[in-house]
Amino acid sequence: MTNAGEYPPIPVDDPDRKLAVADPESRDIPHISLARGAYTILLTGEQTGGRYCLIDMLIPPGGGPPLHRHDFEEMFSILEGEIELTFRGETCKASAGVTVNIPANAPHRFVNNSDKPAHLLCMCAPPGQEEYFLAVGDKIESRSAPPPSLSADELAQRRGRALALAAKYRTEFV
């Protein structure tokens, strides 16, 4: 039997931290159009005491980010549909019920190659990815709102903004 004194005590409760309840259908939380999908920021790093962020992702057929890497862990739970995941150059499929973890710094991407939408929960630890998405995406009214219709110039501007801000948010496109 171990001595409880061998371990540091659990910190006292911080009454300044509040319970966070996020409804993905609410119009009161951020919804973003990005990488052809609808991303809803369920929990921010501020709400989790800097521990993680949680993002609800609706990925249409053909949607998904380009090859990239970042210095934080990223976990996906596939709730509906299927994605094709490329990790360090190898490709696999992940469908509903599967959870994958992308180690920090590993090159990866995913794409929905099916003819149906995919629904994912994405957790990043530590947080910050939600701030990047807010900085580079287009705000939409709800997670079911259509993405904005962007001209070629507007698309180029979004890509330029994503590239320009990537390093600030610990991300690199490869």
Biotite code that builds the C-alpha atoms (Angstrom):
import biotite.structure as struc

atoms = struc.array([
    struc.Atom([0.000, 0.000, 0.000], chain_id="A", res_id=1, res_name="MET", atom_name="CA", element="C"),
    struc.Atom([1.366, 3.429, -0.924], chain_id="A", res_id=2, res_name="THR", atom_name="CA", element="C"),
    struc.Atom([1.513, 6.381, 1.371], chain_id="A", res_id=3, res_name="ASN", atom_name="CA", element="C"),
    struc.Atom([-0.831, 9.152, 0.205], chain_id="A", res_id=4, res_name="ALA", atom_name="CA", element="C"),
    struc.Atom([1.822, 11.608, 1.412], chain_id="A", res_id=5, res_name="GLY", atom_name="CA", element="C"),
    struc.Atom([4.096, 10.452, -1.429], chain_id="A", res_id=6, res_name="GLU", atom_name="CA", element="C"),
    struc.Atom([1.940, 12.271, -3.967], chain_id="A", res_id=7, res_name="TYR", atom_name="CA", element="C"),
    struc.Atom([1.218, 15.965, -4.255], chain_id="A", res_id=8, res_name="PRO", atom_name="CA", element="C"),
    struc.Atom([-2.229, 16.979, -3.062], chain_id="A", res_id=9, res_name="PRO", atom_name="CA", element="C"),
    struc.Atom([-4.976, 17.746, -5.546], chain_id="A", res_id=10, res_name="ILE", atom_name="CA", element="C"),
    struc.Atom([-5.334, 21.544, -5.847], chain_id="A", res_id=11, res_name="PRO", atom_name="CA", element="C"),
    struc.Atom([-8.328, 23.199, -4.240], chain_id="A", res_id=12, res_name="VAL", atom_name="CA", element="C"),
    struc.Atom([-11.352, 23.948, -6.385], chain_id="A", res_id=13, res_name="ASP", atom_name="CA", element="C"),
    struc.Atom([-11.141, 27.222, -8.319], chain_id="A", res_id=14, res_name="ASP", atom_name="CA", element="C"),
    struc.Atom([-14.550, 28.906, -7.856], chain_id="A", res_id=15, res_name="PRO", atom_name="CA", element="C"),
    struc.Atom([-13.718, 31.352, -10.658], chain_id="A", res_id=16, res_name="ASP", atom_name="CA", element="C"),
    struc.Atom([-13.989, 28.506, -13.181], chain_id="A", res_id=17, res_name="ARG", atom_name="CA", element="C"),
    struc.Atom([-17.510, 27.993, -14.455], chain_id="A", res_id=18, res_name="LYS", atom_name="CA", element="C"),
    struc.Atom([-19.364, 24.985, -15.770], chain_id="A", res_id=19, res_name="LEU", atom_name="CA", element="C"),
    struc.Atom([-19.328, 25.078, -19.581], chain_id="A", res_id=20, res_name="ALA", atom_name="CA", element="C"),
    struc.Atom([-22.300, 23.637, -21.444], chain_id="A", res_id=21, res_name="VAL", atom_name="CA", element="C"),
    struc.Atom([-22.176, 23.769, -25.244], chain_id="A", res_id=22, res_name="ALA", atom_name="CA", element="C"),
    struc.Atom([-25.055, 22.966, -27.552], chain_id="A", res_id=23, res_name="ASP", atom_name="CA", element="C"),
    struc.Atom([-23.745, 22.584, -31.133], chain_id="A", res_id=24, res_name="PRO", atom_name="CA", element="C"),
    struc.Atom([-27.102, 23.840, -32.438], chain_id="A", res_id=25, res_name="GLU", atom_name="CA", element="C"),
    struc.Atom([-26.885, 27.084, -30.454], chain_id="A", res_id=26, res_name="SER", atom_name="CA", element="C"),
    struc.Atom([-26.377, 30.318, -32.350], chain_id="A", res_id=27, res_name="ARG", atom_name="CA", element="C"),
    struc.Atom([-24.587, 31.706, -29.274], chain_id="A", res_id=28, res_name="ASP", atom_name="CA", element="C"),
    struc.Atom([-21.355, 29.807, -29.874], chain_id="A", res_id=29, res_name="ILE", atom_name="CA", element="C"),
    struc.Atom([-18.965, 30.312, -32.820], chain_id="A", res_id=30, res_name="PRO", atom_name="CA", element="C"),
    struc.Atom([-19.678, 28.504, -36.078], chain_id="A", res_id=31, res_name="HIS", atom_name="CA", element="C"),
    struc.Atom([-17.027, 28.767, -38.794], chain_id="A", res_id=32, res_name="ILE", atom_name="CA", element="C"),
    struc.Atom([-16.861, 27.789, -42.431], chain_id="A", res_id=33, res_name="SER", atom_name="CA", element="C"),
    struc.Atom([-13.383, 26.386, -43.089], chain_id="A", res_id=34, res_name="LEU", atom_name="CA", element="C"),
    struc.Atom([-11.806, 23.793, -45.401], chain_id="A", res_id=35, res_name="ALA", atom_name="CA", element="C"),
    struc.Atom([-15.241, 23.274, -46.987], chain_id="A", res_id=36, res_name="ARG", atom_name="CA", element="C"),
    struc.Atom([-16.703, 22.256, -43.614], chain_id="A", res_id=37, res_name="GLY", atom_name="CA", element="C"),
    struc.Atom([-18.648, 23.753, -40.737], chain_id="A", res_id=38, res_name="ALA", atom_name="CA", element="C"),
    struc.Atom([-16.649, 23.916, -37.502], chain_id="A", res_id=39, res_name="TYR", atom_name="CA", element="C"),
    struc.Atom([-18.416, 24.723, -34.224], chain_id="A", res_id=40, res_name="THR", atom_name="CA", element="C"),
    struc.Atom([-16.243, 25.740, -31.277], chain_id="A", res_id=41, res_name="ILE", atom_name="CA", element="C"),
    struc.Atom([-17.796, 23.835, -28.386], chain_id="A", res_id=42, res_name="LEU", atom_name="CA", element="C"),
    struc.Atom([-15.160, 24.535, -25.725], chain_id="A", res_id=43, res_name="LEU", atom_name="CA", element="C"),
    struc.Atom([-12.328, 27.029, -25.840], chain_id="A", res_id=44, res_name="THR", atom_name="CA", element="C"),
    struc.Atom([-9.018, 26.914, -24.032], chain_id="A", res_id=45, res_name="GLY", atom_name="CA", element="C"),
    struc.Atom([-10.280, 29.734, -21.839], chain_id="A", res_id=46, res_name="GLU", atom_name="CA", element="C"),
    struc.Atom([-13.241, 27.597, -20.750], chain_id="A", res_id=47, res_name="GLN", atom_name="CA", element="C"),
    struc.Atom([-11.032, 24.567, -19.965], chain_id="A", res_id=48, res_name="THR", atom_name="CA", element="C"),
    struc.Atom([-8.374, 26.379, -17.975], chain_id="A", res_id=49, res_name="GLY", atom_name="CA", element="C"),
    struc.Atom([-5.911, 26.091, -20.853], chain_id="A", res_id=50, res_name="GLY", atom_name="CA", element="C"),
    struc.Atom([-6.079, 22.301, -20.968], chain_id="A", res_id=51, res_name="ARG", atom_name="CA", element="C"),
    struc.Atom([-7.791, 21.625, -24.336], chain_id="A", res_id=52, res_name="TYR", atom_name="CA", element="C"),
    struc.Atom([-10.330, 22.835, -26.878], chain_id="A", res_id=53, res_name="CYS", atom_name="CA", element="C"),
    struc.Atom([-13.205, 20.856, -28.393], chain_id="A", res_id=54, res_name="LEU", atom_name="CA", element="C"),
    struc.Atom([-14.494, 21.437, -31.916], chain_id="A", res_id=55, res_name="ILE", atom_name="CA", element="C"),
    struc.Atom([-17.520, 19.864, -33.614], chain_id="A", res_id=56, res_name="ASP", atom_name="CA", element="C"),
    struc.Atom([-16.795, 19.342, -37.333], chain_id="A", res_id=57, res_name="MET", atom_name="CA", element="C"),
    struc.Atom([-19.231, 18.679, -40.158], chain_id="A", res_id=58, res_name="LEU", atom_name="CA", element="C"),
    struc.Atom([-17.164, 17.687, -43.194], chain_id="A", res_id=59, res_name="ILE", atom_name="CA", element="C"),
    struc.Atom([-18.966, 17.558, -46.567], chain_id="A", res_id=60, res_name="PRO", atom_name="CA", element="C"),
    struc.Atom([-17.940, 15.178, -49.344], chain_id="A", res_id=61, res_name="PRO", atom_name="CA", element="C"),
    struc.Atom([-14.562, 16.371, -50.642], chain_id="A", res_id=62, res_name="GLY", atom_name="CA", element="C"),
    struc.Atom([-13.919, 18.500, -47.535], chain_id="A", res_id=63, res_name="GLY", atom_name="CA", element="C"),
    struc.Atom([-10.903, 18.467, -45.251], chain_id="A", res_id=64, res_name="GLY", atom_name="CA", element="C"),
    struc.Atom([-7.664, 20.376, -44.618], chain_id="A", res_id=65, res_name="PRO", atom_name="CA", element="C"),
    struc.Atom([-4.444, 20.159, -46.645], chain_id="A", res_id=66, res_name="PRO", atom_name="CA", element="C"),
    struc.Atom([-1.376, 18.326, -45.354], chain_id="A", res_id=67, res_name="LEU", atom_name="CA", element="C"),
    struc.Atom([-0.128, 20.085, -42.219], chain_id="A", res_id=68, res_name="HIS", atom_name="CA", element="C"),
    struc.Atom([1.455, 19.541, -38.820], chain_id="A", res_id=69, res_name="ARG", atom_name="CA", element="C"),
    struc.Atom([1.379, 21.313, -35.466], chain_id="A", res_id=70, res_name="HIS", atom_name="CA", element="C"),
    struc.Atom([2.979, 21.034, -32.062], chain_id="A", res_id=71, res_name="ASP", atom_name="CA", element="C"),
    struc.Atom([-0.095, 19.897, -30.129], chain_id="A", res_id=72, res_name="PHE", atom_name="CA", element="C"),
    struc.Atom([-1.997, 16.635, -29.864], chain_id="A", res_id=73, res_name="GLU", atom_name="CA", element="C"),
    struc.Atom([-5.134, 16.347, -31.972], chain_id="A", res_id=74, res_name="GLU", atom_name="CA", element="C"),
    struc.Atom([-7.780, 13.684, -31.425], chain_id="A", res_id=75, res_name="MET", atom_name="CA", element="C"),
    struc.Atom([-10.727, 12.911, -33.693], chain_id="A", res_id=76, res_name="PHE", atom_name="CA", element="C"),
    struc.Atom([-13.757, 10.821, -32.773], chain_id="A", res_id=77, res_name="SER", atom_name="CA", element="C"),
    struc.Atom([-15.774, 10.010, -35.865], chain_id="A", res_id=78, res_name="ILE", atom_name="CA", element="C"),
    struc.Atom([-19.446, 10.201, -34.915], chain_id="A", res_id=79, res_name="LEU", atom_name="CA", element="C"),
    struc.Atom([-20.948, 9.691, -38.380], chain_id="A", res_id=80, res_name="GLU", atom_name="CA", element="C"),
    struc.Atom([-19.588, 8.932, -41.833], chain_id="A", res_id=81, res_name="GLY", atom_name="CA", element="C"),
    struc.Atom([-16.005, 8.223, -42.792], chain_id="A", res_id=82, res_name="GLU", atom_name="CA", element="C"),
    struc.Atom([-12.765, 10.082, -43.394], chain_id="A", res_id=83, res_name="ILE", atom_name="CA", element="C"),
    struc.Atom([-9.597, 9.093, -45.164], chain_id="A", res_id=84, res_name="GLU", atom_name="CA", element="C"),
    struc.Atom([-6.655, 10.014, -42.962], chain_id="A", res_id=85, res_name="LEU", atom_name="CA", element="C"),
    struc.Atom([-3.099, 10.440, -44.216], chain_id="A", res_id=86, res_name="THR", atom_name="CA", element="C"),
    struc.Atom([-0.564, 10.199, -41.392], chain_id="A", res_id=87, res_name="PHE", atom_name="CA", element="C"),
    struc.Atom([3.181, 10.429, -42.113], chain_id="A", res_id=88, res_name="ARG", atom_name="CA", element="C"),
    struc.Atom([2.494, 9.489, -45.726], chain_id="A", res_id=89, res_name="GLY", atom_name="CA", element="C"),
    struc.Atom([0.358, 6.406, -45.014], chain_id="A", res_id=90, res_name="GLU", atom_name="CA", element="C"),
    struc.Atom([-3.376, 6.431, -45.634], chain_id="A", res_id=91, res_name="THR", atom_name="CA", element="C"),
    struc.Atom([-6.142, 4.677, -43.703], chain_id="A", res_id=92, res_name="CYS", atom_name="CA", element="C"),
    struc.Atom([-9.882, 5.034, -43.292], chain_id="A", res_id=93, res_name="LYS", atom_name="CA", element="C"),
    struc.Atom([-11.677, 5.840, -40.069], chain_id="A", res_id=94, res_name="ALA", atom_name="CA", element="C"),
    struc.Atom([-15.431, 5.499, -39.805], chain_id="A", res_id=95, res_name="SER", atom_name="CA", element="C"),
    struc.Atom([-18.147, 6.084, -37.218], chain_id="A", res_id=96, res_name="ALA", atom_name="CA", element="C"),
    struc.Atom([-17.183, 4.809, -33.790], chain_id="A", res_id=97, res_name="GLY", atom_name="CA", element="C"),
    struc.Atom([-13.430, 5.135, -34.365], chain_id="A", res_id=98, res_name="VAL", atom_name="CA", element="C"),
    struc.Atom([-11.175, 7.534, -32.455], chain_id="A", res_id=99, res_name="THR", atom_name="CA", element="C"),
    struc.Atom([-7.713, 8.505, -33.697], chain_id="A", res_id=100, res_name="VAL", atom_name="CA", element="C"),
    struc.Atom([-4.983, 10.546, -32.069], chain_id="A", res_id=101, res_name="ASN", atom_name="CA", element="C"),
    struc.Atom([-2.493, 12.541, -34.125], chain_id="A", res_id=102, res_name="ILE", atom_name="CA", element="C"),
    struc.Atom([0.767, 12.961, -32.186], chain_id="A", res_id=103, res_name="PRO", atom_name="CA", element="C"),
    struc.Atom([2.178, 16.466, -32.006], chain_id="A", res_id=104, res_name="ALA", atom_name="CA", element="C"),
    struc.Atom([4.456, 17.434, -34.927], chain_id="A", res_id=105, res_name="ASN", atom_name="CA", element="C"),
    struc.Atom([3.352, 14.574, -37.230], chain_id="A", res_id=106, res_name="ALA", atom_name="CA", element="C"),
    struc.Atom([2.345, 15.507, -40.812], chain_id="A", res_id=107, res_name="PRO", atom_name="CA", element="C"),
    struc.Atom([-1.276, 14.612, -41.487], chain_id="A", res_id=108, res_name="HIS", atom_name="CA", element="C"),
    struc.Atom([-4.455, 15.481, -43.336], chain_id="A", res_id=109, res_name="ARG", atom_name="CA", element="C"),
    struc.Atom([-7.929, 14.099, -43.716], chain_id="A", res_id=110, res_name="PHE", atom_name="CA", element="C"),
    struc.Atom([-10.533, 14.189, -46.442], chain_id="A", res_id=111, res_name="VAL", atom_name="CA", element="C"),
    struc.Atom([-14.101, 12.992, -46.723], chain_id="A", res_id=112, res_name="ASN", atom_name="CA", element="C"),
    struc.Atom([-13.959, 10.867, -49.886], chain_id="A", res_id=113, res_name="ASN", atom_name="CA", element="C"),
    struc.Atom([-17.467, 9.501, -49.407], chain_id="A", res_id=114, res_name="SER", atom_name="CA", element="C"),
    struc.Atom([-20.700, 10.827, -50.849], chain_id="A", res_id=115, res_name="ASP", atom_name="CA", element="C"),
    struc.Atom([-22.124, 11.577, -47.374], chain_id="A", res_id=116, res_name="LYS", atom_name="CA", element="C"),
    struc.Atom([-21.148, 14.167, -44.750], chain_id="A", res_id=117, res_name="PRO", atom_name="CA", element="C"),
    struc.Atom([-18.827, 13.127, -41.937], chain_id="A", res_id=118, res_name="ALA", atom_name="CA", element="C"),
    struc.Atom([-19.315, 14.325, -38.360], chain_id="A", res_id=119, res_name="HIS", atom_name="CA", element="C"),
    struc.Atom([-16.279, 14.503, -36.064], chain_id="A", res_id=120, res_name="LEU", atom_name="CA", element="C"),
    struc.Atom([-15.389, 15.762, -32.631], chain_id="A", res_id=121, res_name="LEU", atom_name="CA", element="C"),
    struc.Atom([-11.872, 17.188, -32.527], chain_id="A", res_id=122, res_name="CYS", atom_name="CA", element="C"),
    struc.Atom([-9.978, 17.801, -29.298], chain_id="A", res_id=123, res_name="MET", atom_name="CA", element="C"),
    struc.Atom([-6.664, 19.685, -29.295], chain_id="A", res_id=124, res_name="CYS", atom_name="CA", element="C"),
    struc.Atom([-4.373, 19.734, -26.271], chain_id="A", res_id=125, res_name="ALA", atom_name="CA", element="C"),
    struc.Atom([-3.145, 22.208, -25.400], chain_id="A", res_id=126, res_name="PRO", atom_name="CA", element="C"),
    struc.Atom([-5.724, 24.548, -26.959], chain_id="A", res_id=127, res_name="PRO", atom_name="CA", element="C"),
    struc.Atom([-5.141, 27.255, -29.528], chain_id="A", res_id=128, res_name="GLY", atom_name="CA", element="C"),
    struc.Atom([-6.450, 25.613, -32.674], chain_id="A", res_id=129, res_name="GLN", atom_name="CA", element="C"),
    struc.Atom([-9.881, 27.111, -32.026], chain_id="A", res_id=130, res_name="GLU", atom_name="CA", element="C"),
    struc.Atom([-8.301, 30.584, -32.076], chain_id="A", res_id=131, res_name="GLU", atom_name="CA", element="C"),
    struc.Atom([-6.633, 29.827, -35.409], chain_id="A", res_id=132, res_name="TYR", atom_name="CA", element="C"),
    struc.Atom([-9.928, 28.661, -36.877], chain_id="A", res_id=133, res_name="PHE", atom_name="CA", element="C"),
    struc.Atom([-11.632, 31.838, -35.656], chain_id="A", res_id=134, res_name="LEU", atom_name="CA", element="C"),
    struc.Atom([-8.859, 33.953, -37.204], chain_id="A", res_id=135, res_name="ALA", atom_name="CA", element="C"),
    struc.Atom([-8.880, 32.318, -40.642], chain_id="A", res_id=136, res_name="VAL", atom_name="CA", element="C"),
    struc.Atom([-12.409, 30.972, -41.158], chain_id="A", res_id=137, res_name="GLY", atom_name="CA", element="C"),
    struc.Atom([-15.613, 32.726, -42.116], chain_id="A", res_id=138, res_name="ASP", atom_name="CA", element="C"),
    struc.Atom([-18.215, 33.020, -39.385], chain_id="A", res_id=139, res_name="LYS", atom_name="CA", element="C"),
    struc.Atom([-21.537, 31.435, -40.275], chain_id="A", res_id=140, res_name="ILE", atom_name="CA", element="C"),
    struc.Atom([-24.876, 31.704, -38.491], chain_id="A", res_id=141, res_name="GLU", atom_name="CA", element="C"),
    struc.Atom([-25.190, 28.038, -37.474], chain_id="A", res_id=142, res_name="SER", atom_name="CA", element="C"),
    struc.Atom([-23.485, 24.730, -38.061], chain_id="A", res_id=143, res_name="ARG", atom_name="CA", element="C"),
    struc.Atom([-26.079, 23.895, -40.710], chain_id="A", res_id=144, res_name="SER", atom_name="CA", element="C"),
    struc.Atom([-25.720, 27.232, -42.534], chain_id="A", res_id=145, res_name="ALA", atom_name="CA", element="C"),
    struc.Atom([-24.271, 27.012, -46.031], chain_id="A", res_id=146, res_name="PRO", atom_name="CA", element="C"),
    struc.Atom([-20.696, 28.215, -46.487], chain_id="A", res_id=147, res_name="PRO", atom_name="CA", element="C"),
    struc.Atom([-20.293, 31.653, -48.003], chain_id="A", res_id=148, res_name="PRO", atom_name="CA", element="C"),
    struc.Atom([-19.990, 31.807, -51.770], chain_id="A", res_id=149, res_name="SER", atom_name="CA", element="C"),
    struc.Atom([-16.439, 33.065, -52.293], chain_id="A", res_id=150, res_name="LEU", atom_name="CA", element="C"),
    struc.Atom([-14.857, 34.365, -55.469], chain_id="A", res_id=151, res_name="SER", atom_name="CA", element="C"),
    struc.Atom([-11.443, 33.119, -56.599], chain_id="A", res_id=152, res_name="ALA", atom_name="CA", element="C"),
    struc.Atom([-9.889, 36.284, -55.150], chain_id="A", res_id=153, res_name="ASP", atom_name="CA", element="C"),
    struc.Atom([-11.639, 35.754, -51.803], chain_id="A", res_id=154, res_name="GLU", atom_name="CA", element="C"),
    struc.Atom([-10.480, 32.122, -51.694], chain_id="A", res_id=155, res_name="LEU", atom_name="CA", element="C"),
    struc.Atom([-6.914, 33.232, -52.404], chain_id="A", res_id=156, res_name="ALA", atom_name="CA", element="C"),
    struc.Atom([-7.201, 35.814, -49.631], chain_id="A", res_id=157, res_name="GLN", atom_name="CA", element="C"),
    struc.Atom([-8.386, 33.122, -47.145], chain_id="A", res_id=158, res_name="ARG", atom_name="CA", element="C"),
    struc.Atom([-5.488, 30.845, -48.108], chain_id="A", res_id=159, res_name="ARG", atom_name="CA", element="C"),
    struc.Atom([-3.059, 33.743, -47.746], chain_id="A", res_id=160, res_name="GLY", atom_name="CA", element="C"),
    struc.Atom([-4.432, 34.584, -44.296], chain_id="A", res_id=161, res_name="ARG", atom_name="CA", element="C"),
    struc.Atom([-4.177, 30.917, -43.215], chain_id="A", res_id=162, res_name="ALA", atom_name="CA", element="C"),
    struc.Atom([-0.550, 30.748, -44.360], chain_id="A", res_id=163, res_name="LEU", atom_name="CA", element="C"),
    struc.Atom([0.351, 34.092, -42.811], chain_id="A", res_id=164, res_name="ALA", atom_name="CA", element="C"),
    struc.Atom([-1.098, 33.159, -39.411], chain_id="A", res_id=165, res_name="LEU", atom_name="CA", element="C"),
    struc.Atom([-0.043, 29.498, -39.305], chain_id="A", res_id=166, res_name="ALA", atom_name="CA", element="C"),
    struc.Atom([3.220, 30.003, -37.410], chain_id="A", res_id=167, res_name="ALA", atom_name="CA", element="C"),
    struc.Atom([1.505, 32.181, -34.776], chain_id="A", res_id=168, res_name="LYS", atom_name="CA", element="C"),
    struc.Atom([-0.817, 29.258, -34.029], chain_id="A", res_id=169, res_name="TYR", atom_name="CA", element="C"),
    struc.Atom([1.940, 26.591, -34.055], chain_id="A", res_id=170, res_name="ARG", atom_name="CA", element="C"),
    struc.Atom([0.906, 25.142, -37.428], chain_id="A", res_id=171, res_name="THR", atom_name="CA", element="C"),
    struc.Atom([2.887, 24.453, -40.598], chain_id="A", res_id=172, res_name="GLU", atom_name="CA", element="C"),
    struc.Atom([1.569, 23.445, -44.007], chain_id="A", res_id=173, res_name="PHE", atom_name="CA", element="C"),
    struc.Atom([3.748, 20.813, -45.685], chain_id="A", res_id=174, res_name="VAL", atom_name="CA", element="C"),
])
